[in-house]
Amino acid sequence: MSDAHITALLDEKPKSFKTGSMLYDPNEDKDVDVGNVEVQIKRDPTDGNNYRLHLGGKRVFQWFKEKWQSLKQTVKRGFGIRP
């Protein structure tokens, strides 16, 4: 994410990325499309000196995890693999 994007988010108001915007997911070692997803930086409720990035109202790591699970299910259905 660029410095300009981060600066714009520091007002703690929700913003949305344009279609085709990508963020790097370090857990999966790849870029993920975050277009049309609400993005917001919020103060950490347990430590007011820290901030947390939220995508679609969820903490960033939870959002990436759910997207990954959804992708795996889509691929399984596409190949006719049962869970």
N, CA, C and O atoms as a DFTB+ gen file, in Angstrom:
332 C
 N C O
     1  1       0.856      -1.161       0.000
     2  2       0.000       0.000       0.000
     3  2       0.906       1.228       0.000
     4  3       1.911       1.265       0.710
     5  1       0.554       2.210      -0.781
     6  2       1.400       3.397      -0.903
     7  2       1.285       4.290       0.328
     8  3       0.326       4.186       1.093
     9  1       2.273       5.170       0.512
    10  2       2.244       6.119       1.618
    11  2       1.016       7.024       1.527
    12  3       0.432       7.380       2.550
    13  1       0.623       7.399       0.308
    14  2      -0.545       8.260       0.123
    15  2      -1.821       7.563       0.591
    16  3      -2.682       8.188       1.211
    17  1      -1.945       6.254       0.291
    18  2      -3.119       5.499       0.751
    19  2      -3.150       5.440       2.276
    20  3      -4.200       5.645       2.884
    21  1      -2.026       5.167       2.883
    22  2      -1.965       5.058       4.342
    23  2      -2.299       6.395       4.985
    24  3      -3.059       6.446       5.952
    25  1      -1.737       7.478       4.456
    26  2      -2.017       8.809       4.990
    27  2      -3.507       9.123       4.907
    28  3      -4.080       9.665       5.852
    29  1      -4.135       8.787       3.790
    30  2      -5.563       9.044       3.617
    31  2      -6.392       8.226       4.607
    32  3      -7.448       8.682       5.046
    33  1      -5.935       7.040       4.961
    34  2      -6.677       6.176       5.877
    35  2      -6.516       6.570       7.347
    36  3      -7.316       6.160       8.188
    37  1      -5.491       7.360       7.657
    38  2      -5.234       7.697       9.053
    39  2      -6.308       8.568       9.685
    40  3      -6.283       8.783      10.897
    41  1      -7.253       9.078       8.896
    42  2      -8.366       9.828       9.480
    43  2      -9.397       8.891      10.100
    44  3     -10.394       9.343      10.664
    45  1      -9.154       7.580       9.996
    46  2      -9.986       6.516      10.565
    47  2     -11.374       6.441       9.934
    48  3     -12.276       5.835      10.513
    49  1     -11.562       7.038       8.772
    50  2     -12.837       6.940       8.060
    51  2     -12.714       5.861       6.989
    52  3     -11.653       5.719       6.381
    53  1     -13.778       5.098       6.747
    54  2     -13.707       4.036       5.730
    55  2     -13.522       4.604       4.328
    56  3     -14.096       5.635       3.976
    57  1     -12.721       3.921       3.549
    58  2     -12.476       4.260       2.149
    59  2     -12.651       2.970       1.345
    60  3     -12.725       1.880       1.913
    61  1     -12.714       3.104       0.031
    62  2     -12.772       1.925      -0.835
    63  2     -11.691       2.025      -1.895
    64  3     -11.439       3.100      -2.439
    65  1     -11.052       0.895      -2.185
    66  2     -10.077       0.848      -3.266
    67  2     -10.800       0.715      -4.596
    68  3     -11.930       0.230      -4.654
    69  1     -10.148       1.145      -5.652
    70  2     -10.697       0.981      -7.002
    71  2     -10.608      -0.483      -7.411
    72  3      -9.791      -1.243      -6.891
    73  1     -11.463      -0.860      -8.350
    74  2     -11.418      -2.211      -8.900
    75  2     -10.024      -2.486      -9.439
    76  3      -9.442      -1.649     -10.128
    77  1      -9.497      -3.648      -9.128
    78  2      -8.171      -4.028      -9.598
    79  2      -7.044      -3.651      -8.649
    80  3      -5.881      -3.929      -8.942
    81  1      -7.361      -3.020      -7.506
    82  2      -6.330      -2.684      -6.524
    83  2      -5.878      -3.961      -5.829
    84  3      -6.688      -4.833      -5.515
    85  1      -4.583      -4.056      -5.595
    86  2      -4.024      -5.275      -5.021
    87  2      -3.315      -4.980      -3.700
    88  3      -2.688      -3.932      -3.540
    89  1      -3.423      -5.914      -2.758
    90  2      -2.642      -5.897      -1.528
    91  2      -1.925      -7.225      -1.417
    92  3      -2.445      -8.261      -1.832
    93  1      -0.727      -7.191      -0.854
    94  2       0.081      -8.394      -0.689
    95  2      -0.344      -9.154       0.559
    96  3      -0.425      -8.569       1.639
    97  1      -0.614     -10.439       0.426
    98  2      -0.944     -11.321       1.538
    99  2       0.311     -12.114       1.889
   100  3       0.670     -13.044       1.167
   101  1       0.987     -11.763       2.990
   102  2       2.228     -12.467       3.330
   103  2       2.016     -13.932       3.688
   104  3       2.929     -14.740       3.518
   105  1       0.831     -14.297       4.181
   106  2       0.564     -15.698       4.536
   107  2       0.532     -16.588       3.309
   108  3       0.979     -17.734       3.360
   109  1       0.010     -16.075       2.210
   110  2      -0.087     -16.859       0.982
   111  2       0.972     -16.472      -0.040
   112  3       1.061     -17.082      -1.106
   113  1       1.781     -15.453       0.282
   114  2       2.872     -15.006      -0.576
   115  2       2.381     -14.634      -1.981
   116  3       2.966     -15.032      -2.988
   117  1       1.275     -13.850      -2.016
   118  2       0.751     -13.409      -3.303
   119  2      -0.080     -12.153      -3.112
   120  3      -0.462     -11.812      -1.993
   121  1      -0.358     -11.464      -4.218
   122  2      -1.216     -10.291      -4.199
   123  2      -2.666     -10.721      -4.326
   124  3      -2.979     -11.686      -5.023
   125  1      -3.557      -9.992      -3.642
   126  2      -4.983     -10.288      -3.653
   127  2      -5.733      -9.023      -4.065
   128  3      -5.397      -7.925      -3.621
   129  1      -6.753      -9.178      -4.917
   130  2      -7.557      -8.053      -5.367
   131  2      -8.448      -7.563      -4.221
   132  3      -9.215      -8.336      -3.649
   133  1      -8.338      -6.276      -3.895
   134  2      -9.158      -5.687      -2.837
   135  2     -10.061      -4.589      -3.404
   136  3     -10.537      -3.729      -2.664
   137  1     -10.292      -4.624      -4.713
   138  2     -11.161      -3.636      -5.341
   139  2     -12.566      -3.694      -4.782
   140  3     -13.105      -4.774      -4.541
   141  1     -13.157      -2.530      -4.576
   142  2     -14.518      -2.383      -4.061
   143  2     -14.696      -2.947      -2.649
   144  3     -15.813      -3.285      -2.257
   145  1     -13.613      -3.050      -1.887
   146  2     -13.683      -3.499      -0.502
   147  2     -13.466      -2.284       0.391
   148  3     -12.557      -1.487       0.156
   149  1     -14.302      -2.146       1.414
   150  2     -14.138      -1.039       2.349
   151  2     -12.865      -1.254       3.169
   152  3     -12.646      -2.329       3.727
   153  1     -12.032      -0.217       3.233
   154  2     -10.764      -0.273       3.952
   155  2     -10.777       0.803       5.027
   156  3     -11.197       1.935       4.784
   157  1     -10.314       0.439       6.219
   158  2     -10.302       1.410       7.305
   159  2      -9.178       1.068       8.276
   160  3      -8.911      -0.103       8.543
   161  1      -8.534       2.087       8.793
   162  2      -7.575       1.904       9.876
   163  2      -8.286       2.320      11.151
   164  3      -8.836       3.417      11.247
   165  1      -8.265       1.410      12.144
   166  2      -8.928       1.675      13.424
   167  2      -7.912       1.553      14.547
   168  3      -6.945       0.797      14.450
   169  1      -8.142       2.305      15.613
   170  2      -7.301       2.168      16.808
   171  2      -7.525       0.795      17.434
   172  3      -8.641       0.276      17.442
   173  1      -6.461       0.227      17.949
   174  2      -6.547      -1.047      18.665
   175  2      -7.290      -0.795      19.985
   176  3      -6.863       0.043      20.779
   177  1      -8.396      -1.511      20.224
   178  2      -9.160      -1.256      21.452
   179  2      -8.396      -1.612      22.732
   180  3      -8.721      -1.103      23.804
   181  1      -7.392      -2.474      22.629
   182  2      -6.629      -2.859      23.819
   183  2      -5.419      -1.969      24.047
   184  3      -4.868      -1.948      25.148
   185  1      -4.992      -1.226      23.015
   186  2      -3.832      -0.336      23.130
   187  2      -4.042       0.834      22.183
   188  3      -3.804       0.706      20.982
   189  1      -4.480       1.959      22.696
   190  2      -4.798       3.131      21.895
   191  2      -3.632       3.711      21.115
   192  3      -3.831       4.594      20.281
   193  1      -2.406       3.227      21.371
   194  2      -1.240       3.702      20.629
   195  2      -1.023       2.927      19.333
   196  3      -0.205       3.327      18.505
   197  1      -1.738       1.834      19.151
   198  2      -1.591       1.005      17.955
   199  2      -2.841       1.097      17.085
   200  3      -3.930       1.428      17.553
   201  1      -2.646       0.794      15.813
   202  2      -3.743       0.804      14.855
   203  2      -3.827      -0.549      14.168
   204  3      -2.848      -1.294      14.115
   205  1      -5.006      -0.857      13.644
   206  2      -5.223      -2.111      12.921
   207  2      -5.891      -1.795      11.585
   208  3      -6.772      -0.939      11.502
   209  1      -5.456      -2.500      10.548
   210  2      -6.048      -2.368       9.225
   211  2      -7.228      -3.320       9.122
   212  3      -7.114      -4.494       9.471
   213  1      -8.372      -2.815       8.639
   214  2      -9.586      -3.615       8.464
   215  2     -10.013      -3.575       7.005
   216  3      -9.994      -2.518       6.374
   217  1     -10.398      -4.724       6.475
   218  2     -10.947      -4.834       5.125
   219  2     -12.345      -5.420       5.261
   220  3     -12.532      -6.444       5.917
   221  1     -13.313      -4.780       4.650
   222  2     -14.683      -5.278       4.730
   223  2     -15.178      -5.406       6.160
   224  3     -15.989      -6.284       6.455
   225  1     -14.702      -4.543       7.056
   226  2     -15.130      -4.564       8.451
   227  2     -14.417      -5.581       9.318
   228  3     -14.717      -5.688      10.506
   229  1     -13.472      -6.336       8.751
   230  2     -12.751      -7.373       9.502
   231  2     -11.265      -7.039       9.524
   232  3     -10.752      -6.361       8.634
   233  1     -10.582      -7.530      10.561
   234  2      -9.129      -7.337      10.595
   235  2      -8.522      -7.979       9.365
   236  3      -8.994      -9.013       8.890
   237  1      -7.482      -7.362       8.858
   238  2      -6.919      -7.734       7.557
   239  2      -6.576      -9.222       7.467
   240  3      -6.846      -9.848       6.442
   241  1      -5.993      -9.793       8.505
   242  2      -5.604     -11.200       8.433
   243  2      -6.814     -12.119       8.383
   244  3      -6.783     -13.144       7.703
   245  1      -7.886     -11.765       9.098
   246  2      -9.113     -12.550       9.055
   247  2      -9.737     -12.469       7.668
   248  3     -10.224     -13.473       7.147
   249  1      -9.727     -11.274       7.063
   250  2     -10.289     -11.085       5.730
   251  2      -9.539     -11.937       4.706
   252  3     -10.156     -12.613       3.882
   253  1      -8.190     -11.902       4.762
   254  2      -7.391     -12.721       3.843
   255  2      -7.675     -14.206       4.057
   256  3      -7.801     -14.957       3.089
   257  1      -7.777     -14.634       5.308
   258  2      -8.038     -16.045       5.611
   259  2      -9.374     -16.487       5.012
   260  3      -9.463     -17.559       4.414
   261  1     -10.406     -15.668       5.172
   262  2     -11.711     -16.015       4.630
   263  2     -11.707     -16.046       3.104
   264  3     -12.348     -16.906       2.500
   265  1     -10.989     -15.113       2.476
   266  2     -10.890     -15.107       1.013
   267  2     -10.181     -16.367       0.530
   268  3     -10.582     -16.958      -0.473
   269  1      -9.138     -16.780       1.229
   270  2      -8.390     -17.979       0.858
   271  2      -9.285     -19.217       0.977
   272  3      -9.287     -20.073       0.092
   273  1     -10.049     -19.308       2.084
   274  2     -10.954     -20.449       2.272
   275  2     -12.013     -20.484       1.171
   276  3     -12.343     -21.552       0.655
   277  1     -12.541     -19.320       0.815
   278  2     -13.542     -19.231      -0.244
   279  2     -12.959     -19.676      -1.583
   280  3     -13.614     -20.388      -2.343
   281  1     -11.746     -19.262      -1.864
   282  2     -11.087     -19.654      -3.113
   283  2     -10.868     -21.162      -3.161
   284  3     -11.090     -21.785      -4.199
   285  1     -10.435     -21.752      -2.051
   286  2     -10.218     -23.196      -2.012
   287  2     -11.523     -23.944      -2.272
   288  3     -11.531     -24.935      -3.002
   289  1     -12.630     -23.479      -1.681
   290  2     -13.919     -24.134      -1.891
   291  2     -14.356     -24.015      -3.341
   292  3     -14.895     -24.968      -3.904
   293  1     -14.131     -22.858      -3.954
   294  2     -14.486     -22.650      -5.355
   295  2     -13.708     -23.597      -6.255
   296  3     -14.267     -24.181      -7.184
   297  1     -12.419     -23.748      -5.979
   298  2     -11.579     -24.642      -6.786
   299  2     -12.027     -26.087      -6.611
   300  3     -12.111     -26.832      -7.588
   301  1     -12.313     -26.488      -5.387
   302  2     -12.778     -27.857      -5.134
   303  2     -14.063     -28.151      -5.895
   304  3     -14.200     -29.207      -6.512
   305  1     -15.015     -27.198      -5.847
   306  2     -16.283     -27.396      -6.577
   307  2     -16.037     -27.449      -8.073
   308  3     -16.686     -28.218      -8.782
   309  1     -15.104     -26.639      -8.559
   310  2     -14.804     -26.608      -9.986
   311  2     -14.228     -27.919     -10.492
   312  3     -14.443     -28.292     -11.645
   313  1     -13.492     -28.622      -9.628
   314  2     -12.905     -29.895     -10.014
   315  2     -13.733     -31.075      -9.528
   316  3     -13.333     -32.225      -9.712
   317  1     -14.880     -30.809      -8.909
   318  2     -15.757     -31.888      -8.439
   319  2     -15.213     -32.622      -7.242
   320  3     -15.560     -33.781      -7.016
   321  1     -14.358     -31.963      -6.461
   322  2     -13.783     -32.592      -5.267
   323  2     -14.735     -32.332      -4.099
   324  3     -15.163     -31.198      -3.884
   325  1     -15.062     -33.366      -3.357
   326  2     -15.943     -33.198      -2.197
   327  2     -15.101     -32.896      -0.967
   328  3     -14.004     -33.430      -0.799
   329  1     -15.643     -32.012      -0.093
   330  2     -14.893     -31.667       1.143
   331  2     -14.724     -32.822       2.079
   332  3     -14.121     -32.672       3.142
